[in-house]
Amino acid sequence: MARRSTADASPRTTPLAPPPSRGAEPRVLPIQRQTLTSMTLDALRERILHGTYPEGEPLRQDALAEELGVSRIPVREALRQLEAEGLVTFNPHRGAVVSTLSLGEIEELFDLRAQIETELLRRAMPQVRAEDIARAKDVLDAYETALRNGDVASWGAMNWQFHSTLYAPADRPFTLTVAQKLHQQCDRYLRMQLALTHGEMRANDEHRGILAAVRKRDAKRAVQLLRDHIVGAGRLLHDFLQKERSVS
């Protein structure tokens, strides 16, 4: 067997491009593919959750790529991830569309939320610290400021931030992930319902009631208020969508 030369044995490296000449335009390096896909995913997810792309809306890859200023590759990968999250459905004849939840699925989502989230809060209560309560209060204060400024779009993220702050001390990361996915599924519908029925402050008042019970270490009342909050929101959303869909 022939021996490799010293040059062959040395590590292979990718040659560096020569530096630009003085006065030349700097070479712009492309964004890493994973970063570009993540950015595309975040942009499409927010548009769906905000209702910019309503339920049933076709999501054409070429149009989305042009709108976002990217190629079709990150768009295709982002749509597959959104399918896994339940926000997009692939139809054999129409391609990707924004998924639609039936009234029965809405009921199921809120039933699951009530079961999972009350259990998370029950387990969290003995571990909740003063810092957790202060953080949750800060979220509610920021939410009220956003509402006064007309920033209704912030509601979804702040809603989950408030809930997750109270649930995190339970130390149930898998359960918390499931709860987050359930929130994500119904977030776009809740945003629309709250905005059209002016229910944002009512929801925030309920949050403050839950937080007050947590601050008093009244686990039974905190859990009951949380259950009432979730079940009530689900009932209002169900009735709202039923009326909206019967008209359209």
N, C-alpha and C positions, 0 to 999 in steps of 0.2 A: 504494500500500500504506500502510495506516494505521500511524503510528508508535506503538510501545508506550509507555505512560506510564512515568515513572520508577519507580513502584511495581512495574510488571510486569517491568522490567529487573533489579530487585534479585534476589539469590539467594533461592531458596525454602528455607525452613527449616521443620522440624517444630515446631509450637508445643510449649512445655514445659508439663507439667502443673503446676498451682499447688502450692506447698508445702503440706504438711498443716498444719492449724491446731494451735495449742499443745494438747497433751494428746491429740491424735488418734493412732490407731494408724498407724505408718509404713507407707507403701505398699511392698509386697514386689514387686520387679521380677522378671519371669519369667527363668529361666535361659535363655541362648541355646540355640537349637534344636540347633546342632552340639555344644555342650557336653553337653546332655542326651542326645543320641544316643550320644556317646562314653562317657558314664557308663553308659548302658544296655548298650552293647556290652561294656564291661569286666565288668559284673556278670554278664551272660549267659555270656560266654566263661569266666569263672572257675567258674561253676556247672557248665558242661559239663566243663571240665578236671578239676574236683574230683570229678566223678562224682555230683553232686547231681541232675543230669539225666542218667541213663544212656543208653547207645546205644539207639536206637529209641524214645525217649521223645517223645510228641507235644508240640509247643510251641505252645499256643494263645495267640494274640496278646492276647485280652481277659484271660485268666487271668494272663499275664505282666505286662501293664500294671497290673493290680490289685495283683499281688504287689510290683512295684517302685514303685508309686505314681506312674506316668507315664501319658501317653496312649498310644494304639496306634501313633501315628506314629513315635516313636523306636524302639519295639519292632520295627515292620516294617522300618525302615531297618537296625537292628542285625542282624536275622535275615538280611537280604540280604548284609550284610558277612560274617557267619558262614558263609553259604553259599559265598562266595568263598574263605574260609579253609579250606573243606572240613569244617567242624564241624557244619554243618546241611545237610539235604537237603529239598527241597520235593517232596512227593508229591502227584500230582493229586487223590487221594482223601482223604488224611489231612492235607494241609497240611504245615507245617514239622515235621520230626522231627530228633532228634539222629542224626547220621550213624553208620553202622556200617562198620567196616573188616573186610573178609574176611581170612582167614589169608594168602591170597596177597598181598593188599595190604600186610599187615604185613611180610611177607618183602621185598616190593619197597621199602618205606619204609626198612628197615634196610640193605638193599643200597645204596640211594642214599646214605644217611647215611655208610656206611663209605667209599664212593668220594669223596664231596664233602668230608667233614670231614678225612679223612687228607690229602687234597691241600691243604686250607686250612692244616693244621698244618705240613705239609712246607714250604709257602711262608712260613709265619710264623716258623719256627725261627730263621733268620738275623737276624730283626728283633726278636725278643723281648727286652725290656729287663728290668732288675731290678724296675722298678716293676710291670710286667705280672705277674711271678712273685709279687710280694708281694700284689698285688690278688687273684690267683687263690687264694693261700693264705688270705687273709682270708675269701673266700667259703666255702671248705671249713670253716674254723673256725666261721663263723656257722652253717653247715649242721649241724655236729655239736652246737652249742648248741641249735639249733631241735629236733633230734631228742631231746635230753635233756629238753627241755621238752614233748615230745609234739606238736610242730608239724610233722607230716608234710606238711601242705598246702604248706609253703614249698619243698618239694623241687623242684618243676617249675621255678620261677623261678630258684632258685639253681643248679640243674643247667645251665640254659642260660647263666646269668651266668658260671659257671666255664668252660664250653666256649668261649663267645664271647670271653672275656678272652684266651684263648690263640690264638684264630683271628684276632682283629682286626688284629694286626701284619702279616698277609698282605696287607692293603690290597686286598681283593677284596670290595667292598661288595655287589655283586649276588649273588655266590656265598654270602656270609654271610646274605643275606636268604633265599635258597633253603634254606640249612641251618636257619635259624630256623623256617621254615614246616614243614619236616619234623619238627623237634622238637615243634612245636605239635600236629601230627597224631597223634603217638604218645604225647604226654605223659600224657593221661588214662589210657591203658592201662597205662603204666609206673607211674604213681602207684598204681593199684589193685593191680598185680602185686607191687610192692615192699612195699606196706603189708600185704598178705595173706600174703606169704612171708617177711616180715621181712628183706628184702634191701637195705634202705637203707644199712646200714653196709658191706656188701660193695661196693656201688656207690661209696661214698665212699672206701673203701680203694683201689679201682682208680683213682679220680681222683688220689689222693695218689701212686700209683705213676707215673702219667703226668706229674704235676707234678715229681716227683723227677728223671725223665729229662730234662724240659725244663730244669730248673735245672742239670743237668750238661752241657747242650748236646749231649745224645746224641740227635740227630734221628732216627736209624734206630730206636732203641729206643722213643722217645716215640711215633712213628707206629705202630709195631707194637703197642704197648700200647693205643693208642687204637682201632686196628682190632679187637683182641681184645675190648676193652670194648664196642664197638658191636655186633659180631657176636654176642658172648655174650649181651648184653641182648636182642637180637632173638630168639635161639633160646629163651631162657628165657620170654620173653613169648609166643612162638608156642605153646610147649608148654602154658603156663598157660592161654591162651585156648582152646586145643583141648580141654583137659580140662574147663574151665568150661562151654563151650558144648555139650559132649557130655552133660553132666549135666542142663542146663536144657532 
